Amino acid sequence: MLLDKFVMKKALGVKKYPDAMQFIYDDQNRWFAVAQGPAESFKEKEPWVIEYDQVEDVWLEVDEYWTETGEKYAQRGMGTLLQEDFKKVYWRYDFYMNIKTSHPYAKKIRYQMNYKTAVLKIPGFSLFVHRGLDLSGKYKPAKIEAEIDRLKQFAVECDKAIKRGKVVDVLIGDKPDNFFERIVKGVVDNYYISRIDKICKTMKRAEVISEVLNK
């Protein structure tokens, strides 16, 4: 049985949560498997073992949508948003890895890479208004790398805009009334930048999986 001979090199997935999905690969035999739960006990799940050479296509699918509230199970927004509404809603992101193979029993593998939906609330600064991250779509390896670079630069520009906005707030006197409010506003802004960084890390994991399967 192939599973008995599987020599795990590495597992790619969210390690923080015990029931998260893991992409586990064996470079020695050129095999991989996708299983739910800790990598150390993945063989107990008896996943299909697939050869690298059986892979026909690999792509990352990003689902970007908005909701009116930030609750875990908030209803997906419908219709078209006006620009003035971009900052009022919560932007949500789910990442799915898709692997098409010639394996007789696992011809299409699709699993959610992020254990929890990434939720963003655009900071309330007026110098840099935009909609979401414009990420919805399907990405092959080269496009994944390009989007990571774009998001990293975007985060830098956002950080600059936030700082410029704070300077303007001070100059025109439009700033939180007390120290506590200023701290809260700073935390919210930093949280936004850190969320973009985590999204980039998820996409980087997809890029690595693509590289492994294209060896």
PyMOL commands that set and color helices and strands:
alter all, ss='L'
color gray80, all
select helices_A, chain A and resi 2-5+39-45+52-54+83-85+141-172+179-213
alter helices_A, ss='H'
color red, helices_A
select strands_A, chain A and resi 10-13+21-26+31-36+50-51+55-67+90-101+108-112+118-121+137-139
alter strands_A, ss='S'
color yellow, strands_A
deselect
rebuild
show_as cartoon
